[in-house]
Amino acid sequence: MIASLASKRVSHEEFVSDFYTISSCKNTCSGSFHGIPDITGWQSLDATRGIIELQPPTLIRRTGRPQTRRHHNTMDERTDRSNKKCGICKELGHNRSTCPTNPENRR
């Protein structure tokens, strides 16, 4: 934006907010910050006040690859998929490793 304004010889200062000035940035941090008190000033925890000690969550991870949460629609269906054609008998529906006429596949 600044480069396009400079090519038109227009001042960019009227298009930029005062929020981005250096004085505004300094005013943001001009207030006082209160630090954390020393550990001796902390209150002690006890069970009579109803404070419960937090435990880590019980997470059960399943083995294997996690399932996808994707919902398939009509765009995901493949229409160009052709049937398998066997390289030995040239019939559709199976390939050469499952061909019924191939004697090597019989057990």
KOLPA-933717 format. One record per atom (N, C-alpha, C): chain; x, y, z. Coordinates in nm, 3 decimals, padded with zeros to 5 digits, always signed. Layout:
! residues N
 c       X       Y       Z
 A       X       Y       Z
...
***
This chain:
! residues 107
 c       X       Y       Z
 A +00.082 -00.117 +00.000
 A +00.000 +00.000 +00.000
 A +00.087 +00.124 +00.000
 A +00.192 +00.124 +00.079
 A +00.278 +00.241 +00.088
 A +00.349 +00.264 -00.044
 A +00.390 +00.156 -00.112
 A +00.459 +00.171 -00.240
 A +00.366 +00.229 -00.345
 A +00.240 +00.187 -00.346
 A +00.146 +00.241 -00.445
 A +00.115 +00.388 -00.416
 A +00.108 +00.425 -00.288
 A +00.086 +00.566 -00.255
 A +00.207 +00.650 -00.292
 A +00.327 +00.594 -00.275
 A +00.447 +00.668 -00.310
 A +00.456 +00.690 -00.460
 A +00.408 +00.595 -00.539
 A +00.412 +00.614 -00.684
 A +00.314 +00.722 -00.729
 A +00.208 +00.744 -00.650
 A +00.111 +00.850 -00.681
 A +00.149 +00.982 -00.615
 A +00.261 +00.982 -00.539
 A +00.310 +01.098 -00.465
 A +00.208 +01.148 -00.362
 A +00.149 +01.051 -00.291
 A +00.054 +01.082 -00.185
 A +00.117 +01.039 -00.053
 A +00.098 +01.120 +00.052
 A +00.155 +01.088 +00.183
 A +00.080 +00.970 +00.244
 A +00.155 +00.874 +00.295
 A +00.095 +00.755 +00.354
 A +00.047 +00.777 +00.497
 A +00.088 +00.887 +00.559
 A +00.057 +00.910 +00.700
 A -00.092 +00.925 +00.727
 A -00.168 +00.975 +00.631
 A -00.311 +00.992 +00.653
 A -00.388 +00.861 +00.638
 A -00.324 +00.757 +00.583
 A -00.390 +00.628 +00.565
 A -00.352 +00.525 +00.672
 A -00.251 +00.556 +00.755
 A -00.204 +00.464 +00.858
 A -00.254 +00.512 +00.994
 A -00.304 +00.420 +01.074
 A -00.360 +00.454 +01.205
 A -00.250 +00.501 +01.300
 A -00.289 +00.584 +01.399
 A -00.194 +00.630 +01.501
 A -00.151 +00.516 +01.593
 A -00.221 +00.406 +01.589
 A -00.188 +00.290 +01.670
 A -00.049 +00.237 +01.636
 A -00.003 +00.257 +01.514
 A +00.125 +00.203 +01.468
 A +00.242 +00.299 +01.488
 A +00.223 +00.409 +01.559
 A +00.333 +00.503 +01.582
 A +00.420 +00.454 +01.697
 A +00.543 +00.505 +01.703
 A +00.637 +00.466 +01.808
 A +00.587 +00.516 +01.944
 A +00.530 +00.636 +01.947
 A +00.481 +00.690 +02.075
 A +00.367 +00.605 +02.130
 A +00.282 +00.553 +02.045
 A +00.174 +00.467 +02.090
 A +00.229 +00.336 +02.146
 A +00.333 +00.284 +02.085
 A +00.395 +00.160 +02.133
 A +00.460 +00.182 +02.270
 A +00.524 +00.297 +02.288
 A +00.587 +00.328 +02.417
 A +00.481 +00.348 +02.526
 A +00.368 +00.408 +02.492
 A +00.262 +00.430 +02.590
 A +00.200 +00.298 +02.635
 A +00.205 +00.197 +02.551
 A +00.150 +00.066 +02.588
 A +00.227 +00.007 +02.705
 A +00.357 +00.023 +02.707
 A +00.441 -00.035 +02.811
 A +00.476 +00.064 +02.921
 A +00.415 +00.183 +02.923
 A +00.454 +00.284 +03.020
 A +00.398 +00.257 +03.160
 A +00.296 +00.173 +03.171
 A +00.238 +00.142 +03.302
 A +00.331 +00.057 +03.386
 A +00.291 +00.032 +03.510
 A +00.375 -00.047 +03.599
 A +00.333 -00.194 +03.593
 A +00.430 -00.280 +03.605
 A +00.406 -00.424 +03.607
 A +00.438 -00.476 +03.746
 A +00.350 -00.560 +03.799
 A +00.371 -00.618 +03.931
 A +00.426 -00.758 +03.914
 A +00.538 -00.785 +03.979
 A +00.600 -00.915 +03.969
 A +00.535 -01.017 +04.061
 A +00.577 -01.140 +04.048
 A +00.527 -01.248 +04.133
 A +00.601 -01.240 +04.266
 A +00.529 -01.246 +04.379
 A +00.598 -01.237 +04.508
 A +00.686 -01.359 +04.533
 A +00.775 -01.344 +04.630
 A +00.867 -01.451 +04.667
 A +00.789 -01.572 +04.718
 A +00.846 -01.690 +04.706
 A +00.778 -01.814 +04.745
 A +00.744 -01.816 +04.894
 A +00.816 -01.740 +04.975
 A +00.786 -01.738 +05.119
 A +00.653 -01.669 +05.146
 A +00.607 -01.585 +05.056
 A +00.480 -01.515 +05.075
 A +00.360 -01.591 +05.023
 A +00.382 -01.707 +04.963
 A +00.272 -01.786 +04.909
 A +00.194 -01.853 +05.021
 A +00.066 -01.873 +04.999
 A -00.015 -01.945 +05.097
 A +00.007 -02.095 +05.079
 A +00.006 -02.166 +05.191
 A +00.024 -02.310 +05.182
 A -00.109 -02.376 +05.147
 A -00.102 -02.484 +05.075
 A -00.222 -02.556 +05.034
 A -00.253 -02.666 +05.134
 A -00.380 -02.680 +05.170
 A -00.418 -02.791 +05.256
 A -00.552 -02.847 +05.211
 A -00.579 -02.972 +05.247
 A -00.699 -03.041 +05.202
 A -00.824 -02.992 +05.272
 A -00.811 -02.925 +05.386
 A -00.929 -02.878 +05.459
 A -00.999 -02.764 +05.386
 A -00.928 -02.693 +05.301
 A -00.988 -02.582 +05.226
 A -01.055 -02.630 +05.098
 A -01.048 -02.759 +05.069
 A -01.115 -02.812 +04.951
 A -01.034 -02.806 +04.824
 A -00.904 -02.791 +04.837
 A -00.819 -02.787 +04.718
 A -00.782 -02.930 +04.681
 A -00.810 -02.967 +04.558
 A -00.785 -03.102 +04.511
 A -00.659 -03.102 +04.426
 A -00.574 -03.199 +04.451
 A -00.452 -03.211 +04.372
 A -00.488 -03.262 +04.233
 A -00.440 -03.195 +04.132
 A -00.471 -03.232 +03.994
 A -00.388 -03.353 +03.951
 A -00.453 -03.442 +03.880
 A -00.387 -03.560 +03.826
 A -00.380 -03.548 +03.674
 A -00.283 -03.611 +03.612
 A -00.277 -03.605 +03.465
 A -00.397 -03.678 +03.405
 A -00.441 -03.635 +03.287
 A -00.558 -03.699 +03.226
 A -00.529 -03.843 +03.187
 A -00.632 -03.925 +03.196
 A -00.617 -04.064 +03.155
 A -00.643 -04.073 +03.006
 A -00.539 -04.090 +02.931
 A -00.548 -04.092 +02.786
 A -00.514 -04.232 +02.737
 A -00.606 -04.292 +02.666
 A -00.583 -04.426 +02.612
 A -00.563 -04.411 +02.462
 A -00.442 -04.439 +02.417
 A -00.413 -04.431 +02.274
 A -00.434 -04.566 +02.211
 A -00.504 -04.565 +02.101
 A -00.523 -04.689 +02.028
 A -00.403 -04.715 +01.940
 A -00.375 -04.844 +01.916
 A -00.263 -04.879 +01.831
 A -00.302 -04.861 +01.686
 A -00.204 -04.838 +01.604
 A -00.227 -04.826 +01.460
 A -00.253 -04.683 +01.417
 A -00.282 -04.670 +01.291
 A -00.306 -04.539 +01.232
 A -00.445 -04.488 +01.273
 A -00.455 -04.360 +01.313
 A -00.586 -04.308 +01.353
 A -00.680 -04.296 +01.234
 A -00.809 -04.317 +01.259
 A -00.907 -04.308 +01.152
 A -00.928 -04.163 +01.112
 A -00.960 -04.143 +00.985
 A -00.986 -04.007 +00.939
 A -01.127 -03.967 +00.977
 A -01.149 -03.838 +00.990
 A -01.280 -03.786 +01.023
 A -01.344 -03.719 +00.902
 A -01.297 -03.755 +00.784
 A -01.344 -03.691 +00.662
 A -01.472 -03.757 +00.615
 A -01.567 -03.675 +00.572
 A -01.692 -03.726 +00.517
 A -01.680 -03.726 +00.365
 A -01.698 -03.840 +00.304
 A -01.687 -03.851 +00.160
 A -01.818 -03.808 +00.095
 A -01.807 -03.743 -00.020
 A -01.926 -03.701 -00.093
 A -01.920 -03.757 -00.234
 A -02.011 -03.712 -00.321
 A -02.019 -03.767 -00.456
 A -01.897 -03.730 -00.540
 A -01.829 -03.623 -00.504
 A -01.709 -03.586 -00.580
 A -01.596 -03.687 -00.560
 A -01.597 -03.757 -00.447
 A -01.489 -03.851 -00.417
 A -01.504 -03.984 -00.488
 A -01.622 -04.013 -00.543
 A -01.643 -04.140 -00.610
 A -01.572 -04.141 -00.744
 A -01.502 -04.250 -00.773
 A -01.429 -04.261 -00.899
 A -01.514 -04.335 -01.000
 A -01.534 -04.273 -01.116
 A -01.613 -04.336 -01.221
 A -01.524 -04.393 -01.331
 A -01.398 -04.352 -01.336
 A -01.309 -04.396 -01.443
 A -01.236 -04.526 -01.409
 A -01.270 -04.590 -01.299
 A -01.201 -04.711 -01.258
 A -01.245 -04.828 -01.347
 A -01.150 -04.894 -01.409
 A -01.182 -05.007 -01.496
 A -01.162 -05.137 -01.419
 A -01.224 -05.243 -01.468
 A -01.211 -05.373 -01.405
 A -01.072 -05.429 -01.428
 A -01.031 -05.519 -01.340
 A -00.902 -05.586 -01.357
 A -00.910 -05.679 -01.477
 A -00.799 -05.686 -01.551
 A -00.794 -05.777 -01.665
 A -00.672 -05.866 -01.647
 A -00.695 -05.995 -01.654
 A -00.588 -06.093 -01.633
 A -00.491 -06.089 -01.750
 A -00.361 -06.097 -01.720
 A -00.260 -06.098 -01.824
 A -00.240 -06.235 -01.886
 A -00.294 -06.340 -01.826
 A -00.278 -06.477 -01.877
 A -00.397 -06.515 -01.965
 A -00.519 -06.509 -01.908
 A -00.636 -06.555 -01.984
 A -00.716 -06.439 -02.045
 A -00.677 -06.316 -02.018
 A -00.739 -06.194 -02.073
 A -00.886 -06.177 -02.032
 A -00.928 -06.238 -01.923
 A -01.065 -06.221 -01.876
 A -01.069 -06.109 -01.771
 A -01.186 -06.047 -01.756
 A -01.204 -05.940 -01.659
 A -01.239 -05.997 -01.523
 A -01.208 -05.922 -01.417
 A -01.248 -05.960 -01.282
 A -01.138 -06.013 -01.194
 A -01.023 -06.047 -01.249
 A -00.912 -06.094 -01.167
 A -00.782 -06.057 -01.238
 A -00.670 -06.077 -01.168
 A -00.540 -06.052 -01.230
 A -00.460 -06.182 -01.234
 A -00.337 -06.176 -01.282
 A -00.261 -06.298 -01.304
 A -00.226 -06.371 -01.175
 A -00.220 -06.299 -01.062
 A -00.187 -06.368 -00.937
 A -00.304 -06.448 -00.883
 A -00.426 -06.415 -00.923
 A -00.544 -06.491 -00.877
 A -00.613 -06.564 -00.991
 A -00.545 -06.584 -01.102
 A -00.606 -06.648 -01.219
 A -00.635 -06.795 -01.191
 A -00.758 -06.840 -01.217
 A -00.790 -06.982 -01.191
 A -00.726 -07.077 -01.292
 A -00.686 -07.029 -01.409
 A -00.625 -07.117 -01.509
 A -00.475 -07.128 -01.493
 A -00.415 -07.047 -01.408
 A -00.270 -07.050 -01.388
 A -00.235 -07.165 -01.293
 A -00.156 -07.262 -01.338
 A -00.123 -07.378 -01.252
 A -00.034 -07.341 -01.134
 A +00.038 -07.230 -01.140
 A +00.127 -07.192 -01.029
 A +00.047 -07.143 -00.908
 A -00.076 -07.097 -00.930
 A -00.157 -07.045 -00.820
 A -00.227 -07.154 -00.742
 A -00.236 -07.272 -00.797
 A -00.305 -07.382 -00.728
 A -00.217 -07.438 -00.618
 A -00.279 -07.473 -00.508
 A -00.199 -07.521 -00.394
 A -00.220 -07.664 -00.370
***
